[in-house]
Structures are given as C-alpha cells and as structure tokens.
Amino acid sequence: MKNVASIFKALSDETRLRILALLSNGELCVCDLMAALEVPQSTVSRHLAYLRNAGLVDDERRGVWMFYRLKQANALGDELLRLLLAKLNESHQVHADQRALNRLSRSSEKKCS
C-alpha cells in the first residue's frame, strides 16, 4: 500500500507529469529535460529523484551525464502510467514540451550526446 501511495504522490506534480510525458518517447538526459521544460538543473534533478524513488524511472550515468528512462515497474505502476500517458498526450503543454525537445535535438546546442 505504501508503494501505491508513493506513486500517486509522485504523479501529483505538473513538472513530474511533464517529465514522464517526455520520457515516454525514450531515454533523455537531464540537459534535454532542462531545455524542453525551461527549468533549472536543480529543479529537474529534484523531480527526477522523486520519480526514481517512486519506482517510475531508472537512471544511468554516462560520463558526466545522467540519462533517465521510464521504468517497467510492476503491473499497477505500468497500468497507471499507460493510462496517464494516454491522457497527457491530449495536453497542449505536453505537445509544446515535445516540440521544444524536437527543436533541441535538431540544434547544434545539444551537449549531452
């Protein structure tokens, strides 16, 4: 029951929902998330730690960069995430975030790849 509560707490923040929506399209580094969301590194890292502690994302260090991806957690977490991401895909903010990320990936400013 405690695990379920921590998942719902992690899903109760708009920035964390935006991060999950971006990660639903694949692995990203912190700098990608910072650029797409237009928030500082400390904010992104704090929210990613919350999502990691709830068992929703995995991380991997590659050199100086941290990369994050959605975690295949458990039946409940996976089902909730699937339903949530389907709803988030209807959000104008999520589409704007994805466009920002796409612009970044085409830009020469990307530093973490």
N, C-alpha and C positions, 0 to 999 in steps of 0.2 A: 504494500500500500504506500509505503514511503517513496518508492521509486516512481509510482504514478503521480504522486503529489509533486515531486521534483520536476517531472516532465512538464506538468501543467504550469508550474512556476516559471520554468524556462520559456514557455510559449506565451507568457503574459506580457512581453515587452515588444514594442513595434520594431526596434532595431534588430532584435534577435530574430523576429519573423522575417525581416528583410534579408538578413544573412542566410537563413535557411533557404529562402526562395532562390537566392543567388547560387548557393551550394547545390541546389537540386539539379543544376545543369553541369555539375562536375567540380572537380577539385580547384581550389583557389588559394592564393597566398594572401597574407594579411594586407600587403600593399594593394592588391586588386580590390579587396573589400573596402579599404580606406578610400580609394579613389572613386569607386562606384557609389558609396554611401556618403561621401564627403564628410567624414568624421575622422577625428584624430586616432592615431595608432593605439593610444591607451584605451580609448572607448571600444574600439573593435576588439582588442585583446581581452578586455574585461568581459564583453558579451560572449566571445568565443569560449572563454574559460567556463562561463555559466553553462553554455550549451554542452561543452565537453563533460562537465561534472554531472549533468543530467543524462549523459549517455547518448546524446543526439548527434555529436560529431566526433570524428577522430582527427588527430593531428600527426604531422610528420615533419621533422626538421631536416632541411637540405641546405647545408652550409649555414648561412646566417638567416635563411628564410624559413618561416613556418608555413606549411600548407595544411589546409583543412578540407575535409570531405564529410558528407553525411555518413553516419554510422548505421550499419544494419544491426539494430539493437535487439529487439525482441518483437514478438507478434503484436503486442499492444502498441509499442512505440512506432513500429513500422506502419501499422494501420492508421494511427493518429496522424503521423507525418504525411502519409499519402493523401488522406482526406484534407489536411490543412494546406498542403501544397497545391492541390486542385483548386481550393478556394482562393489562395493567394495569387494564383495565376490570373484571376479576374481583377486584380488590383492595379490601378493606374500607377501607383508608386512602384510596384514590383516591375512593371514594364519600363518605367523610367530608369530604374536601377539597372536593368538588363541592358538598356540602350547605352547607358554610361559605361558599363563594363565592356560592351562591344566596341565602343569608341576607343577605350583604353587598349584593348587587345590589338587594334589596328594602328595604334600610336607607337612612335619610337621611344616614348617616355617610360614604357614598361621596364621595370628594373629587376624583377624577381624571377624571370625565366632563364 
